[in-house]
């Protein structure tokens, strides 16, 4: 453990940020899993779950947890899956 006050603060802030980032990533993963489950079931709620997944991904980008290109890739993959099943 650090002895300097500023280093102690940095360790604490890093811990807090890690917890926040983990929670946001978990939210994204959960939304994607719900979307994939809805697509497999073939229900009409796939559209709503796609919208929620894209919203969660966009929020993660806004918070700085995901890189914008990573988010674009994830959204594109989900949209392609949705288009393939709805066609």
Secondary structure, DSSP 8 states (H G I E B T S, - for coil): ---SHHHHHHHHHHHHHHHHHHHHHHHHHHHHHHHHHHHHHT-TTHHHHHHHHHHHHHHHHHTTSS-HHHHHHHHHHHHHHHHHHH-
